[in-house]
């Protein structure tokens, strides 16, 4: 189980790193604001990493609670991931913006 979690987290970090790097270059060229580009790029890395863990953890938690694991995926996982992504972005952007 831990091995699977590590692999899921690693895939999220790799995907987030690629998306974050691509967006950083795009934002830097498009807007010319390094602080905004850095904040969004770091938030994308964190959001992708968190998303993989949430997508894996919710169905497992539901299964352990004897609830259909399908309820832990789809819309519920998306809402949790979105809320965590916004929270992470604000936590990263606030110190960079000041």
Secondary structure, DSSP 8 states (H G I E B T S, - for coil): -HHHHHHHHHHHHHHHHHHHHHHHHHHHHHH--HHHHHHHHHHHHHHHHHHHHHHHHHHHHHHHTTS-GGGGSTHHHHHHHHHHHHHHHHHHHHHHH-
